[in-house]
Amino acid sequence: MTSIIDERERRVRAAAGECGVPDTVADALLAALRPCVYLVPYEELPGPLRDGARPAARTGGLPALPDGTDWPGGGDPLVLTVDCAALPAGVPDLALPSSGRLLFFADIEYPPETAEVLHIPAGTRTTEHPATRLIQGEPAPIRVYEPRTLYAVAGLTAHGDWREAPAIPAAFAEPGGESADALDRFEDAVLAGGSGGLRGGLHIQLGGWSHPWDMAPDEGEQVLLAQLHGQAVDYEVFTLTLVTGTRADIAAGRWSGLRWEQQC
């Protein structure tokens, strides 16, 4: 972890020198950075990461559940399956399971009334569950999204308010002008450089700071576990679903304590 932090600081200092921003600005951005993982289709992987790329997640499809387990989440669709062992080492900065799979069930087309995350430990015997559940003894269909294989890219995110840090000189904090342009170039260089040139976009993100369309839900003790753009699951779904929880609950696997918010 120390080497990752040292490399991050080296990148930030180098970008600051190239963009002509002072050390106080570099310090402010460093303090506001959090690592994340972007989950993207193969064709969106930065070129250097394509050789030997290992699938790390999948949207949609049918869940492989432990034998005898009912469809979780009250029949909500499976929107994401993450192979924990395929995530980059040390990223995100959350105590996620090191192995097994995390399954996310939620309604991403309408505000979710019920939602669930399920961790299935490695080695558990599972069976692909059919897309039905019983309601009053009768089978009812469940929405199944087309499966898409995703790959992991380690990235960096910055808190949306980092430019308001008191240590940033006023000339760099005010919008417009040459100083503001340098600040934009500096931020872009750090965030893009920390992910091989990839930036947020309509991807799925694990950890890091959220990029909400409305109020940020990851404030106080709440940290971002996942941010799911609807179009990353289905091209016709124009929503943003944000899943947050406390670090303690995430580390302990208390998934029932997570909060789900939809923005559109």
NORNORSUL-V554157 format. One record per helix or strand. SS is the DSSP state (H for helix, E for strand). FROM is the first residue (numbers start at 1). TO is the last residue. If there is no record, write none. Layout:
[[SS | FROM | TO] [SS | FROM | TO]]
This chain:
[[H | 2 | 19] [H | 23 | 32] [E | 33 | 40] [H | 42 | 44] [H | 47 | 49] [E | 55 | 59] [E | 64 | 66] [H | 73 | 75] [E | 78 | 83] [H | 84 | 86] [E | 101 | 106] [E | 115 | 120] [E | 126 | 128] [E | 132 | 135] [E | 138 | 141] [E | 148 | 158] [H | 162 | 164] [H | 170 | 173] [H | 177 | 193] [E | 204 | 206] [E | 222 | 229] [H | 230 | 233] [E | 240 | 246] [H | 247 | 252] [H | 255 | 257] [E | 259 | 263]]
